[in-house]
Structures are given as C-alpha cells and as structure tokens.
C-alpha cells in the first residue's frame, strides 16, 4: 500500500497525534469506509446541489489524477465539477491568493520540522492568513479565536514541557478536524529499494528525503 486514508490533521507517529476519525462510515479511531448516503443528505440540506465547482490541480500526472477522482465524487454527490490544471510552479501561490476565488484545490504539506505547530498553527492559525496575498499558507482562511488562543498556549508550553504541549496539540488537532477547514485525503508512504550491497540503511521520518545516504555504505 502506497498511502493510507487521512482522518485528521496530524499524521500518524507524529508529536501530538492521537487517533481520531470522525468522518467515516463508523466514526472512531480508524477510517472504515465512505458514507455517500450521508454525504448526499448533507449536500441536499446545504442547498448547493447542482452548483458548478472548479478543482485547481497541478499540471502533473498525480495531481491531475487526484483531481479527476475528486471530480467524479463531486459529480456523484450532485455537483457539476471540472478540473483545471495549472503550471506546477505557480499553482501553490495561486491557490493561496483570495483574489483568485479558488473554490477547491489540491495540495500537499510536508513538515519543515517535527512539531505539531508546523501543521496546525502554520496551516490553520489566524496569523497565517493574509487576504489578497500569494503568501497565505492558511489556504482555507480558517480563523477560530478560541482554537488560535489554544495554539499560542501550546507554543508557549512547549518551551518548558513538551509532553504537556503535545497533549494540548492533540486536543487542538481534534478541534480543527471537527471544524473541517480542509479535507485530508491520504498520507503517502515512502518506499526505498536498495541493493544487497548497501549496508547500514537508515531512514529519517523527520526528513522529506527519508534515506540518510550519508550513513550508508556500499560493498
């Protein structure tokens, strides 16, 4: 399996992560299955059925493939969806700018450092939203004062008591997940294939590269 379904903001085996999956067929600790009947009911109740929705994707195979899949789901739910691929080098800044009136976009986030704040505060903190800017990484424009205050408290607490801070981040993760400012899709899995001649293979989960090539040797 190259990926696993996402249920919450913080990824598995990450500081502050406590299993939580409210949006699934059988809510609980794990994702079980989609609930299209419930989804269709919510669309009917929202009064948005039949609306046109444009999905902004990167102009590369994986992103466009995900976009086409989302298009099929949205169409099944009663919308009129289309995929609009744009150049990879501008897509991320384009979807951040509120002037572009993006309805839905596909993007990914990799940690800069192993801390819950790098997901929760950076992506959903009030201070990360800048209207009309290409540099507004809080793409959803989410700003909840109560949650934001808890984030700042967790940041301060982390200086003295990281374990207590991670416990608070777990609460924040659940609160943000419940508000659903973004819809997580999946967490990719990193696979490396090495020769029998390679020894001392080390993998660093805190790095986007993963393979610590400086630690390996070759016969």
VENDATA-V312149 format. One record per residue. N is the residue number from 1. RES is the residue in three letters. D_FIRST is the distance of its C-alpha to the first C-alpha in Angstrom with 1 decimal. Layout:
n/res/d_first
N/RES/D_FIRST
N/RES/D_FIRST
This chain:
n/res/d_first
1/UNK/0.0
2/UNK/3.8
3/UNK/5.7
4/UNK/7.4
5/UNK/10.8
6/UNK/13.9
7/UNK/16.9
8/UNK/19.4
9/UNK/20.5
10/UNK/19.9
11/UNK/16.4
12/UNK/15.3
13/UNK/17.4
14/UNK/19.8
15/UNK/23.6
16/UNK/24.7
17/UNK/21.4
18/UNK/22.1
19/UNK/19.7
20/UNK/21.0
21/UNK/19.8
22/UNK/22.8
23/UNK/21.5
24/UNK/19.7
25/UNK/21.2
26/UNK/22.0
27/UNK/22.5
28/UNK/22.0
29/UNK/19.7
30/UNK/16.4
31/UNK/15.2
32/UNK/16.0
33/UNK/16.5
34/UNK/18.5
35/UNK/22.3
36/UNK/23.7
37/UNK/27.1
38/UNK/27.5
39/UNK/26.3
40/UNK/28.9
41/UNK/31.5
42/UNK/31.0
43/UNK/31.3
44/UNK/34.6
45/UNK/35.9
46/UNK/35.3
47/UNK/37.5
48/UNK/35.1
49/UNK/34.2
50/UNK/35.0
51/UNK/34.8
52/UNK/33.5
53/UNK/30.5
54/UNK/29.5
55/UNK/26.1
56/UNK/26.4
57/UNK/23.6
58/UNK/23.5
59/UNK/24.7
60/UNK/21.6
61/UNK/19.0
62/UNK/16.0
63/UNK/18.4
64/UNK/20.4
65/UNK/17.4
66/UNK/16.6
67/UNK/20.3
68/UNK/20.7
69/UNK/18.2
70/UNK/20.1
71/UNK/23.3
72/UNK/22.5
73/UNK/21.8
74/UNK/25.0
75/UNK/27.0
76/UNK/26.0
77/UNK/27.2
78/UNK/30.5
79/UNK/30.5
80/UNK/31.3
81/UNK/28.5
82/UNK/28.3
83/UNK/26.2
84/UNK/28.2
85/UNK/26.6
86/UNK/28.7
87/UNK/28.7
88/UNK/26.1
89/UNK/28.9
90/UNK/30.6
91/UNK/27.9
92/UNK/27.2
93/UNK/30.9
94/UNK/31.7
95/UNK/29.5
96/UNK/31.1
97/UNK/34.7
98/UNK/36.0
99/UNK/38.6
100/UNK/36.0
101/UNK/35.4
102/UNK/31.7
103/UNK/30.5
104/UNK/26.7
105/UNK/24.7
106/UNK/21.2
107/UNK/20.7
108/UNK/18.7
109/UNK/19.9
110/UNK/19.4
111/UNK/21.6
112/UNK/24.9
113/UNK/25.4
114/UNK/23.9
115/UNK/26.0
116/UNK/25.4
117/UNK/28.2
118/UNK/26.2
119/UNK/24.1
120/UNK/26.5
121/UNK/29.9
122/UNK/29.1
123/UNK/27.2
124/UNK/29.3
125/UNK/32.5
126/UNK/35.7
127/UNK/36.7
128/UNK/33.7
129/UNK/35.0
130/UNK/37.6
131/UNK/38.8
132/UNK/39.4
133/UNK/37.7
134/UNK/35.0
135/UNK/34.2
136/UNK/33.1
137/UNK/29.6
138/UNK/30.0
139/UNK/29.1
140/UNK/29.4
141/UNK/32.9
142/UNK/32.2
143/UNK/35.1
144/UNK/35.8
145/UNK/38.7
146/UNK/38.0
147/UNK/34.4
148/UNK/35.5
149/UNK/38.2
150/UNK/35.8
151/UNK/33.6
152/UNK/36.8
153/UNK/37.7
154/UNK/34.3
155/UNK/34.8
156/UNK/38.3
157/UNK/37.2
158/UNK/34.6
159/UNK/37.5
160/UNK/39.0
161/UNK/36.4
162/UNK/32.8
163/UNK/31.7
164/UNK/33.8
165/UNK/32.5
166/UNK/28.9
167/UNK/30.0
168/UNK/31.6
169/UNK/28.6
170/UNK/26.6
171/UNK/29.3
172/UNK/29.2
173/UNK/25.5
174/UNK/26.0
175/UNK/29.1
176/UNK/27.5
177/UNK/24.5
178/UNK/27.2
179/UNK/29.1
180/UNK/26.0
181/UNK/27.3
182/UNK/23.9
183/UNK/20.9
184/UNK/17.6
185/UNK/14.6
186/UNK/11.5
187/UNK/10.9
188/UNK/9.1
189/UNK/7.7
190/UNK/10.2
191/UNK/10.0
192/UNK/13.5
193/UNK/15.0
194/UNK/18.5
195/UNK/21.4
196/UNK/23.0
197/UNK/25.9
198/UNK/24.2
199/UNK/25.1
200/UNK/24.7
201/UNK/21.3
202/UNK/20.9
203/UNK/18.3
204/UNK/19.8
205/UNK/17.6
206/UNK/20.6
207/UNK/20.5
208/UNK/18.7
209/UNK/19.1
210/UNK/17.7
211/UNK/19.1
212/UNK/22.6
213/UNK/24.2
214/UNK/27.7
215/UNK/26.9
216/UNK/25.8
217/UNK/28.2
218/UNK/28.3
219/UNK/30.6
